[in-house]
Amino acid sequence: MYKIYLDDIRTPLDESWTVVRNYDEFVETVSKIGLENIELLSLDHDLGDTAMKEYFTNVSPNFVLDYNNIHEKTGYDCAKWLVNHCMDNVLNMPTVYVHSANPIGSANIMGYINNYLMNVREPQTCVRVQIPYKV
């Protein structure tokens, strides 16, 4: 069973994670491995320069997140793809964690995943975690 870690900068210290750096790598890796072979996913929200600029310009000082200012796909986009992939293929969702430092982005991902889980009558298990990492 695989563990997938989505982050554009960080690498977990635990080498058992398969690291993907962006939306396209996430979709490609999950599709190739197969969701039924993934036990755990951990998602970052901000995946690139414009997402980081939005974090430092608006999220951190003002607690506002404007997706119009972000030009690359985020961990939130990955969460939406994941839900659609589960629904389209009648697959069970593996455990999903969020390790993002972005509090609004984290809440958006957790809310989206947990809402899906609630609607398919599964426990709402998506939470924010800290995973030791290196840069």
Residue, then its C-alpha position, 0 to 999 in steps of 0.5 A: m500500500y502506498k502513501i502519497y505526499l503532495d507538496d511542491i517544496r517539502t519532503p517528508l523525513d519518513e521515506s515510505w512516502t511517494v512524493v508528488r510536487n504538483y496537480d499533474e503529478f498527483v493525478e498521474t501518480v494516483s491514476k497509475i497506482g490505483l486508488e485501491n492501492i493507496e492507504l493515505l494521502s497528505l495534501d499541501h494547499d499552496l503549490g507554486d509561486t502565485a499560491m505562495k504570493e497569495y499566502f504571504t500577501n493576503v492569507s497570513p496578514n489579512f486571513v483572506l484567500d482569493y483563488n483569482n490570484i492563484h494561477e497554478k492548481t492547488g491542493y484544493d484542486c487535487a481534493k476536488w479531482l480526488v472526489n470526482h475520481c471516487m464518484d466516477n469510478v465508484l471507489n472508496m476514498p483512502t484516508v486524506y490528511v492536510h499538512s498545509a501551513n495555509p489555514i484557509g486552504s487547509a480548511n477548504i480541503m478538509g471541508y471538501i473531503n469531509n463533506y464528500l465522506m459525510n454524503v457517502r456515509e463514511p466517517q469524516t476523517c480528514v484532519r490537519v496534521q504535522i508530518p516531519y519534513k526537510v526542504 
